[in-house]
Amino acid sequence: MPRTLFDLAGRRALVTGASRGIGQSIALALAGAGADVAVTARRQEALAETVALVEQAGVRCVPLAQDVRDTGASMATVEQAAEALGGLDILINNAGFESVRPSLEVDEALWESIVDTNLKGAFFCARAAGKIMAERGGGAIVNLCSLTSFVGIPTAVPYGASKTGLLGITRALATEWAPHGIRVNAIAPGYFRTAMTEVFYDDDAWQQRMLAKIPQGRFGGEGDIGGVVIFLCSDAAAYVTGHCIPVDGGYLASI
């Protein structure tokens, strides 16, 4: 019984922003649990490595180009993924963008780029997926939030605004779509070293300050996310919706 609770065999998943980092690791985790996976990135050719790794798990992998800032085209990509996979049971809203900048230097162009990617893009992907899932009797959506969904972090105002908004979307959609059998949850990764956050880790002093704030005494690794995603997408979480699980080594619990 415990094994079957976490089995995703036969389910169809879409992971946005899956060419590298956390998105790629999530796609691999879902594949390892048996799901067929569609993966997206702004450039389809950037997905070659992810596709090869996912297919090693013996499941299907469909690569698609998607810019979540382009609402109409992005929603069409969600529909295309569902058509290619024969349905859609899981959506992972992972595509994201951040650019660290003091608040007094944030211009409208940067604000729009971050918020359109992280907030607007995630909502309209969820909207497109939710319509498909409702017609087929349900599904699971997992949004990638952030520590900035809970705490203020200097030089990350647009990012924090977008990720706090995404937490609000998670809760609202969970309540609205529960009658359709759709569960909507979120994950808030702590400090993970990825291509997007590499600029921080180049600073040894910053690393030591951050590690001192993390009870487990280490930064997150890409393998730390997959198990939580599998749980939230599986029958093991059948009665879990509207929640955000921090994956942060105890950071939020200690402040």
N, C-alpha and C positions, 0 to 999 in steps of 0.2 A: 504493500500500500504506500509507504513513504516514497518509494522510487517513482511510482506512477503519478503521484501528486505533482512532481516536478518535470514530468515528461512533456515535451513540446512537439513530439513527433506528429506530423500531419498539419501543423499550424503554419501560417504564412505571416511573415514579419517584414516590416519596412523600417530600416534604420537610416535616418538622415545624417549627413556629415560623417560618413563612415570610411573615408579614405585613409585615416590614420588615428592614432591616439585612442581616446576613450570610445569613440564611435566604432572604430575597427574592433576593439576588444569586445564590445557589446555584440557586434555581429557574429564574432567567433563564438561567444558564449551561447547565443541563441542557436547557432548551428550545432554546437556540441550537444545541446539538449534536444536536437532533432528537428528544429524548425527550418523550413525553406526561407531564404532571406533575400529581399531586395535591398540594395544599398545605393545611396546617392552621394554625389558631390557636385560641386559646380562644374568640374570637368570630368566626363565619364572615364577618360584615360587614366585619371588619378586613382581609379578604383581597382586597377589591375592586381595589385598585391592583395588587397582584401578579398577579391573574388577567388584568387588562387588558394588562399588560406581557408576560406569558407568551404570551398568545394572539396578540400581534403577531408572534411567531416562527412562527406558522402551525401550532401544535400544540394539542392539547387541554389544558385546565386544569380540574381539579375542586377546588373549595374545600370544605373540611370543618371543622366545629368539633371541637376536640379539647383536652381538658385531660389531659396525660400523667400527672398525679398520680392520676387516677381509673383504676385499672388495667383494670378490666373494660370500661368505656366506651372507653378509649383503644385497647385491643386490637381492639374491635369496629370502631373507626374505621379501623384499618389494613386490616381485612377489607373494609370498605366501599369504601376506596380501590381495593383490588385488584379488587373487583367492578365498580366504575365504569370502571376503565381496561382491564378485560379481562385482568388479570394484574398481577404486581408483580415487577420485575426489580431495582429499586434502592430502598434506604431510606437517607435522610439523617437521622440523629438530631441535629437542630439545636436543638430546643426547650430553652431553658435559663433559669435565673434566678440572679441574684446580688444581694446586699444587703451592702454593706461595713459591717463593724462590728467593733470591738475584741473579741478572743476572750472577755474577761471579761464582756462584755455580751451574748454570744450566748445566747439562750434556746432552749428546746426547740422552740417554734413556728417560729422562724426556721430552725433546723437541719433540721426536717422539711420545710419548704417548699422549701429549696434541694436537699436530698438526694433528696427524692421526685421533684422535677422532673428534675434532671440525671442521676441515677443509676438510681433505680428506674424512672422513666418511660422512659428510654432502653432499659433491659434488656427491659421488657415489650413495647415497640414492636418491638424486634429479635426477640423470641420469636415474636410474631404474624407478622412478616414472614418469619422464618426457616422457619416451618412451610409457608407458601405457597410460598416459593422452593424448598424441598426437594422438594415435590410436583411442581414444574414443572422440576426439573433444575438449579437454581442461581440465583445472583444476586450482588449486591454491596451491602454495608452499609458506610456511612461514618459514624462517630461524631465529633461535634465535641468534642474534648478541649480542652486549654488549656495555657498555659505553667505553670499551677499543677499540671499532671500531672507536672511535672519538677522544679520549684523551689518553695520556700516563699515565699509573699507575705503580709506582715502584713495583718491585718484581713480575710483571705479564707480562714479555716480551713474552714468548712463547704463553701465553693465548691471549694477545693483538694482536700478529702477526696472530694467527689463526682466531680471530674474525674480524680483519680488512680484512683479506683475504676472509672471508665469506661474508662480505659486498660487496666486489668486485665480487664474484660469483653471488650474488643476482642481481646486476645491469647487469652483462653480460648475465646471463640466461634470465632475463626479456626481454632484447632486442632481443636475439636470438630466444626465444620460443614464443614471442607474436603472430607470424603468425599461430601458432598451437593452439591458444586460451588458452595458459598457462600463468597465472600471477604469478610472483615471487616477493615477498616482504619480509621484515624482521622486527623484533622487537628488540629493544635494551633495555632490562630491566635495571633499575638503581639498587639501593641497596635493594635487597630482602634477607630476612633471610631464608636460606634453609640449608639442611644438608651439601651441598658443601661449603657454605660460613660461617658456624657456627663458625669457628675458629676466624673470625674477631669480631663477636658479643660478644665473651667472654671478650673482652676488653672494659670496660665502657668508658675509655678515648677516644678510637677510635670511639665509638658510638656517643659521644657528638661532636667530630670534624666533623663527617660526617653529622649529623643532622643539624649542623650549615650551611652546604653547600647546603642543600635541601630546596628550598623555601616553600614547603608544610609542612616542619617540621616533617616529619615522614618517616619511611622506607616503602617500598612497601610490600603489602600483596599478597598472592597467588591469591586472587580474583581480583586483579588489572590488570591481564594479559588477562583474558578470553574474555572480551568484545572486546578488540583490535583484538584478534585472530578471533573471530566470524566475525567482520567487514571485515577483510582482506580476509576471505574465502567465504564471501557471495556476493550476487548480488549487495549489497550496494557499494562494491568496484570494480565494473565491469570495471572502467576506471582508476584503480590504479595499477601500476606495476613498479617495479624497485626502490621502496622506502623503507626506514627504519624508523620506528616510535619509538622514544625513549619513554619509559614508566618509568619516572624517577623523578616524582614530581617537575619538573622544573630545575633539576640539570644542564643539558647542557645549558639551556637558561640563566643561571645566572653566568656562568664562563667567 
